[in-house]
């Protein structure tokens, strides 16, 4: 039946059929296909396929329908072996489709990427994007019947190109998956693609492309992929390469001093164009950035030059219009897909922390504002030798430290949580007056790269060996990692106290953590 339809066929049904169904890994013999509506109710079938084809009559031609095909056997293009069919699914708009619906591994990929979203809204976009990602832009995966490259010569047509890509997936199953079930290939492809239908993993895209290029080397396919149409494979390959892999944003920063260190800032000054950097991979200048709903311009795009970031990381400068004070949502979009969403705080650059503190002291009624500062000390570095000078310590503020306000009278339960700003300052607003509280600053390390398939997670932790034969230092530390202050909050009272960390391990712990409240300021 497939052969009778001819190359580049849309699979139009015969005069007595309402809808033609095609079940294609290669054409599947003896498979069962059923058409259901949005509620899972059967519209037609099950029917049995012959050479991958069956026809059904559908009484109602409205809305989206789901084709589900399973079972049967087919002759694998790459190996020539007879293989059992696997379940393949495809959506069809019964009102717009002109009489054919096809289920293939690529429609199954699109179906899984849909992941429960409304098919009427998202299926046309996702299936079209999947087609384009595999070098088949403009080819309808649902209504175009692919040629069987395992049984006929490749021709330069929509059906021929579709069939060439299915033969490529068959070759991938044979090469990379040791002849496993086609579902192994489908699952790997789904995992490497975004919800929009684009590749998010360049290696996965390149693996498909390189397998496509090797099709003529398969003795079973050599005679069918003749030199005259070898340009077809090159064209599909180039179409794939021209599709941008979707951008992945690791973090966005607003502080130039920390962009390379993986400790992103989240505030920008009001009244001036802010400095914003995005760090990630697969960046390109077709991205769209918006701050507070207003479009931004993309600036420099360059590779990251820092060993703490992934080797393939890019740094993208984002130039946005000035904002007024408040909060502004930052969006980065790759096509129609949002790849980053966060909220930046727009602050008054003229209102420093001391001015904010003075303003808060003017209030004489509860609730209380509790403020503080976190700093650290570390030895300076001898620029000539690279050694550490422990007699010349430097003190510096620490940003991003998590600080908790605990209820001393209720088992140190957490009342509030905040973090230090770029100046090392923190503040708790709304603490109940006349209450015993404890302030706890927490030392943390941050995961900068999640667990991957072939690598472990990455953390923003660096280790320096500061032990020398002349000045040995024990590698043990105090069990008291945090410093606690117990204090009583009263109206109009504000506390500011530095929390200092040791620049090197301490072998002997003396004294107790301070418990008396610091002097009010």
C-alpha angles and dihedrals in degrees: 000000000000091000091051091055089061133212119322090014122164087210096241110189125244121266094271098045126086099197132013116217123202123192107192134176080127105329106305119225118211097005123149120234128188131184117213135179129234091280094052093254116144115253096176140352157330090223129170120241126228114199087348095305136110134154130217139183115235117198096196119048099186133108132357122323130192122225114207118187126179143157129024127095137269138187108251112234098219101040104024089227122138106247132187115249121250129213112279126180137194136174123227131190102226093198095055104028113097099215114303138080125183130200115201137149089270094054087049090054089052091046092054093046089054086066097188098318119140105284093205089061104032109025097078091050098043096044091048091049091049089052091051092047089058093049095261101111112168094019114117106227091200103049102030115087109217121228118244102243089186090063106029139030120274114254129187100257138107091262091046094051091046089051092048090056092049088051088051091055088049089053090049090054089053097044108033102024100042093242095305126159113297087245088075090062093043092050092050092050093049091050091052096051135076125238089260092062098257128122114259093182116064091195091059092049091048091049090058091046095049091048090051089053091052096054093100089057091064105096091215092056101033094091092048097046095056124182092254091068098031085107087067091064091046090051093051089047093051091047089056093049092050092058109092115236106238115266121254117205116204096182144332121229135195098188119076092204093062104034091098095042100061095240102117125205121225104194132082129185121255121240098027135075104270126231109237129172129187120205121198143089140285091032120167135170094254090077117115121222126192130182115194089346093304119117118246130205122243116232131179121001115195140148116271113256101204132099092216091067128068111277092240094050121129129202116217123191115219119200113199132176119261117276136209121239118290134059126320128190115230116209130185116191130189104198105314094333121098108226098174135025125171140141121244122200113229108210135186107257091204093056103080124186094265091054091049089050092051090050092051092050090060090069110089101185135073142295095078128225113222117194135182147161134233121204137163135208127217136170117264120246126245102232093207101047100021089230126136121255106213093182090062108056123179126209121213137169118256119221126203097027111151110234123190131198109215131198104238092194095052104052094282093293113178113261099172140357129206139150136231121264128225089285093052091251126136135180138195114206121194100027109160113253124245092023130131108237138173125215115213125188113199126211111218145172120216130222107234097177126030126227109287132196093261105019138051126241120285125224134196091243124123124188123207121189104224097171118114132173090243096051111020117191123196116245093224128098143196115280087225099086094165133054117224130200122191113203142158117241116219131173114282092013123127127178128207121180133159119237111206129195125208115258092219138016117290118218098191124042116207131179130013132274110269114264102176115096114254118246115281117246 
